[in-house]
Structures are given as structure tokens and as C-alpha cells.
Amino acid sequence: MLRLESLTKREHEILDKLVTGVTYKAIATDFNISVHTVNNHIRKIYEKMQVCSRAEAVAKAMGVR
């Protein structure tokens, strides 16, 4: 079972951006962090959600909400 509670506040914020279709570069700009840091957050999100792609993460996130 997917538990979004395991995501940190920043991971939730980034996941929300992914759901709305924002690019990694734009996410980095929005949060004033590097694209590398965005990639690290997204890797952790995928691990916690047990998915392998943005499409899977978005589908799961939308299914939970």
C-alpha cells in the first residue's frame, strides 16, 4: 500500500510539481536548488513509492489523492 506520509515535506512539494508537469530544471529554479538535488529527491520519491518512472509516480500519486 502506498503511504505518502513517508515522504518529506520537500518530496511532497516536488511530487506536486511532477504531477502538474513541471520540468526538473523548473523545479530546481522554483526551489533554488540544483537539478542534481532535484534528481536526488526524485530518486528517493521513486524508492518510497516503489515506482520506476515519473509516469508511474504521477499515476500512483493521483490515485491516492
C-alpha positions as CSV (number, residue, x, y, z in Angstrom):
1,M,0.0,0.0,0.0
2,L,1.3,3.5,-0.9
3,R,2.0,5.7,2.1
4,L,2.6,9.2,1.0
5,E,3.1,10.1,4.7
6,S,6.6,8.6,4.4
7,L,7.6,11.4,2.0
8,T,9.3,14.5,3.4
9,K,7.7,18.0,3.0
10,R,10.1,18.8,0.2
11,E,9.4,15.4,-1.5
12,H,5.7,16.2,-1.4
13,E,6.4,19.6,-2.9
14,I,8.4,18.1,-5.7
15,L,5.9,15.3,-6.3
16,D,3.2,18.0,-6.6
17,K,5.3,19.7,-9.3
18,L,5.8,16.4,-11.1
19,V,2.0,15.8,-11.1
20,T,1.4,19.2,-12.8
21,G,4.1,18.5,-15.4
22,V,6.8,20.9,-14.3
23,T,10.3,20.0,-15.7
24,Y,13.2,19.1,-13.4
25,K,15.0,22.3,-14.4
26,A,11.9,24.4,-13.5
27,I,11.6,22.6,-10.2
28,A,15.2,23.4,-9.4
29,T,14.6,27.1,-10.2
30,D,11.4,27.2,-8.2
31,F,13.1,25.8,-5.1
32,N,16.5,27.5,-5.7
33,I,18.3,24.1,-5.7
34,S,20.4,22.3,-8.4
35,V,19.0,19.9,-10.9
36,H,21.2,17.3,-9.3
37,T,19.4,17.9,-5.9
38,V,16.1,17.6,-7.7
39,N,17.2,14.2,-9.2
40,N,18.2,13.0,-5.7
41,H,14.8,14.0,-4.3
42,I,13.0,12.3,-7.2
43,R,15.1,9.1,-6.7
44,K,14.0,9.0,-3.1
45,I,10.4,9.6,-4.0
46,Y,10.6,6.7,-6.5
47,E,12.1,4.4,-3.9
48,K,9.5,5.3,-1.3
49,M,6.6,5.0,-3.8
50,Q,8.1,1.8,-5.3
51,V,8.0,3.1,-8.9
52,C,10.5,3.3,-11.7
53,S,9.3,6.3,-13.7
54,R,7.7,9.7,-13.5
55,A,4.5,8.4,-15.2
56,E,4.2,5.7,-12.5
57,A,4.8,8.1,-9.7
58,V,2.2,10.6,-11.1
59,A,-0.3,7.8,-11.6
60,K,0.1,6.5,-8.1
61,A,0.0,10.0,-6.6
62,M,-3.2,10.8,-8.4
63,G,-4.7,7.5,-7.4
64,V,-4.1,8.2,-3.7
65,R,-5.4,11.8,-3.7
